[in-house]
């Protein structure tokens, strides 16, 4: 454990950020699964709605630095391909 006050504060901040990032990733995974389920069912309208929500969550997570920007772009690209195939 650190003895320096600034390091103690940094550790405390890191814990808070880690919990927030974990929650954001969990929500992101849920939306990606919802899109996958809608695309598997073949329902284009449901898949389109799920795509819009998932893309929005990906963009927000990338802008906050929770996920890498390239990861978000690759996921959105694959989802778009899958959506247009329906």
Secondary structure, 3 states (H helix, E strand, C coil): CCCCHHHHHHHHHHHHHHHHHHHHHHHHHHHHHHHHHHHHHCCHHHHHHHHHHHHHHHHHHHHHCCCCHHHHHHHHHHHHHHHHHC
